[in-house]
Amino acid sequence: MTPMPVEMVLLERSLTAIEQLLMLAQREAVPFHGPTELAEMHADEREAMLLAEEQSYRERPAQSALYLCLVSAGALLEVSHSLMNRAADPSPQEREREWDTLAAHTKIAGRSAYRAALILADPTISALGLQRSTAL
């Protein structure tokens, strides 16, 4: 696909905006560990990481969901950018490498969006957030 200059400009502006929003959203770190990273940890370390993630999500559900949605959006924009800028005739090795990278970014997007959906759908987290906002 040969992108129009305006398409590339809009896509790059979107990526920049998402990156800026992510920097603002990361003022307080939101832990997020993918399955590959967790699989490489010892069981006790993995359990501690998962508990820390859950605690963070429960303490700051809106911020956590926002961060994860931005990660997802950014990853999908990266995929779109790569698809629009593909080489005309890549070698089979380049094509395989490219598709592996695109698949990895798409998985990050999906996992992040799914994690955000779990946070937003959890009634105990939603109730916690409501209690905190009415207490302020």
C-alpha positions as CSV (number, residue, x, y, z in Angstrom):
1,M,0.0,0.0,0.0
2,T,1.4,3.4,-1.0
3,P,0.3,5.8,1.7
4,M,-0.8,9.4,0.8
5,P,1.3,12.0,2.5
6,V,-1.7,13.2,4.5
7,E,-2.3,9.7,5.9
8,M,1.3,9.4,7.1
9,V,1.2,12.8,8.7
10,L,-2.1,12.0,10.5
11,L,-0.7,8.6,11.6
12,E,2.5,10.1,12.9
13,R,0.6,12.9,14.8
14,S,-1.6,10.2,16.4
15,L,1.5,8.2,17.4
16,T,3.1,11.3,18.9
17,A,-0.1,12.2,20.8
18,I,-0.4,8.6,22.2
19,E,3.3,8.7,23.3
20,Q,2.7,12.0,25.1
21,L,-0.4,10.8,26.8
22,L,1.5,7.6,27.9
23,M,4.2,9.8,29.4
24,L,1.6,11.7,31.4
25,A,-0.2,8.5,32.4
26,Q,3.0,7.0,33.7
27,R,3.6,9.6,36.4
28,E,2.7,6.8,38.7
29,A,3.8,3.5,37.3
30,V,1.1,1.0,36.2
31,P,2.7,-2.5,36.3
32,F,2.1,-4.7,33.3
33,H,4.0,-7.9,32.6
34,G,3.3,-10.0,29.5
35,P,3.2,-13.8,29.5
36,T,6.7,-14.2,28.1
37,E,8.2,-12.0,30.9
38,L,6.2,-13.8,33.6
39,A,7.1,-17.3,32.2
40,E,10.8,-16.5,32.6
41,M,10.4,-15.7,36.4
42,H,10.5,-18.1,39.3
43,A,7.1,-19.1,40.6
44,D,7.4,-17.0,43.8
45,E,8.6,-13.9,41.9
46,R,5.8,-14.4,39.3
47,E,3.2,-14.6,42.0
48,A,4.6,-11.4,43.7
49,M,4.4,-9.5,40.3
50,L,0.8,-10.6,39.7
51,L,-0.2,-9.6,43.2
52,A,1.5,-6.2,42.7
53,E,-0.4,-5.7,39.4
54,E,-3.7,-6.6,40.9
55,Q,-3.2,-4.3,43.9
56,S,-2.2,-1.5,41.6
57,Y,-5.3,-2.0,39.4
58,R,-7.5,-2.1,42.5
59,E,-6.0,1.0,44.0
60,R,-6.1,3.0,40.7
61,P,-8.6,1.4,38.4
62,A,-9.2,4.4,36.1
63,Q,-5.5,5.2,35.7
64,S,-4.7,1.6,35.1
65,A,-7.4,1.2,32.5
66,L,-6.4,4.5,30.8
67,Y,-2.7,3.4,30.6
68,L,-3.6,0.0,29.2
69,C,-5.9,1.5,26.6
70,L,-3.2,3.9,25.5
71,V,-0.6,1.1,25.3
72,S,-3.1,-0.8,23.1
73,A,-3.8,2.2,20.9
74,G,-0.1,2.9,20.5
75,A,0.7,-0.6,19.5
76,L,-2.1,-0.7,16.9
77,L,-0.9,2.6,15.5
78,E,2.6,1.2,15.2
79,V,1.2,-1.8,13.3
80,S,-0.7,0.6,11.0
81,H,2.4,2.7,10.5
82,S,4.4,-0.4,9.6
83,L,1.8,-1.7,7.2
84,M,1.6,1.6,5.4
85,N,5.4,1.8,5.1
86,R,6.1,-1.8,3.9
87,A,8.9,-2.4,1.4
88,A,7.6,-3.0,-2.1
89,D,9.3,-6.4,-2.5
90,P,10.8,-7.7,0.8
91,S,12.8,-10.9,0.8
92,P,11.1,-13.9,2.4
93,Q,13.3,-13.5,5.5
94,E,12.4,-9.7,5.8
95,R,8.7,-10.5,5.3
96,E,8.8,-13.1,8.0
97,R,10.6,-10.8,10.4
98,E,8.2,-8.0,9.6
99,W,5.1,-10.1,10.1
100,D,6.5,-11.5,13.4
101,T,7.0,-8.0,14.7
102,L,3.5,-7.0,13.5
103,A,2.1,-10.0,15.3
104,A,3.9,-9.2,18.5
105,H,2.7,-5.6,18.5
106,T,-0.9,-6.8,17.8
107,K,-0.7,-9.2,20.7
108,I,0.5,-6.4,23.0
109,A,-2.5,-4.3,21.8
110,G,-4.9,-7.2,22.4
111,R,-3.5,-8.1,25.8
112,S,-3.5,-4.5,27.0
113,A,-7.1,-3.9,25.8
114,Y,-8.2,-7.1,27.4
115,R,-6.5,-6.3,30.7
116,A,-8.2,-2.8,30.6
117,A,-11.6,-4.5,29.9
118,L,-11.1,-6.8,32.9
119,I,-10.3,-3.9,35.2
120,L,-13.4,-2.0,33.9
121,A,-15.7,-5.0,34.1
122,D,-14.7,-6.1,37.7
123,P,-17.5,-5.0,39.9
124,T,-15.3,-5.0,43.0
125,I,-12.9,-2.6,41.4
126,S,-15.7,-0.4,40.1
127,A,-17.2,-0.2,43.5
128,L,-13.9,0.6,45.0
129,G,-13.4,3.5,42.5
130,L,-16.9,4.8,43.3
131,Q,-16.3,4.7,47.1
132,R,-13.0,6.6,46.6
133,S,-14.5,9.2,44.4
134,T,-17.4,9.9,46.7
135,A,-15.1,10.1,49.7
136,L,-13.1,12.9,48.1
